[in-house]
Amino acid sequence: MADTLEIPLKELKTWLEEETSSTLEPIRAEGTNLLSNARTKLEELGDSSEKMLETSEKEMLKNSPKTYRRARTAYKFARDILEAIDKLDITDNVTHESFRILCDNLEKTLIAIDRERARRFRQISPYFIFDRRRFDSALKKAADSLKELQDFSLHGYARAKAVEDSVAMIGKLSKSIDELDKVEKRKSQVKSRIKDVEKKISETERRIASIGSKDEVSELAQTRQEIQELEKSLRRNLRHLEKPFVKFQKLVQSPAYRLPLSETKKLNQYMQNPFEALATEEKAYPQLRTVIQGMIDAIAKGKLRLKKSRWRKAQEQIKEILDKNSLTALHESCSEAFSKREQLLASEAVAVSTRRRTKLERNLDRLEKQKKLADSRLAVLERRYNAELEDIENQRKDLENTVSEITDKMIKVAL
């Protein structure tokens, strides 16, 4: 083989046709002749059927009891054959696909005609002997013509078929490249969308940060941080009362033990929001003391049962709370932080900022969901792009190999 030729895909079809024209023209000319011959043989078969039709019609007009039924059978047979032949379409298009379709249709038609011949000729014999011989001769020639077409399609047209397959491969590769361009365009659109959303996210985050930097808003955020620390500390100081309180809460909700309504509400508050419960207590947290005393009373009366180890730890913490006032400092800190938070929340500036921040945070959440969706879409497009790119490369290699075999020239297809 000569040196490798680099041929642009758009020019490859024209180049291939020029390279193979000297070889393909005789093949296609032979194909055209075979089609013409097949058309002629079918016309001869039609002529023989026409002759049988005329002969049988004349015989039917005689109305002879001996021949009428056989003449009518011959007439119907000839008419059916002519209709079958008329349905066949032999075009001048010389391609492997057109040959395949013609051979399939012609073979089915001739098989059906031969089947009808075997059935009907028994019925009209021994009459119309010359018509039957003329028909059989024409049918054999049509069958021979079919065999020539089939042999040519399978063997003689092989090189032309290879060229046609290459042209089809060129078309498929061009279509695949067009599809790849569409995916690339969609990728660019999604990337542009992501960039736009990211810009909006950054701007929204900047605006949220600017709200948080204002004095009162910043102070509120700091106070909330302090409250979180106080909540942790309070839960540590009440950790051994948590399970007893849960059981006591269930008890006071039943008819088995009664606790004043205000203390019941306070117990529920200590279970749900211990910080707020303690912060809203008066000095020395009297309601918490009443709740604890109620729990001790329920245990003493056998209404409330706890594991010994759990009750022992609870007693130690109760002693610290009731006798040593262990929550006094924490109570003061919680009350101050709670009061400060309420004052700041009541501030008009904080209220406006809070509304703005809430709106911006909702918008930020929406933008982040949009970005996540776009990122997911981009990942799908990336996978599809890479898969199609690999497929295109495989198609190109197959095309290069096929064309090289046909032309006996090493080529490289430039996409």
ZITA-V224631 format. One record per run of one state. SS is the DSSP state (H for helix, E for strand, - for the rest). FROM is the first residue (numbers start at 1). LEN is the number of residues. If there is no record, write none. Layout:
ss: {SS;SS}
from: {FROM;FROM}
len: {LEN;LEN}
This chain:
ss: {-;E;H;-;H;-;H;-;H;-;H;-;H;-;H;-;H;-;H;-;H;-;H;-;H;-;H;-;E;-}
from: {1;5;9;63;68;88;96;125;129;157;158;213;215;238;239;253;261;273;274;280;286;301;308;323;328;347;348;408;411;415}
len: {4;4;54;5;20;8;29;4;28;1;55;2;23;1;14;8;12;1;6;6;15;7;15;5;19;1;60;3;4;1}
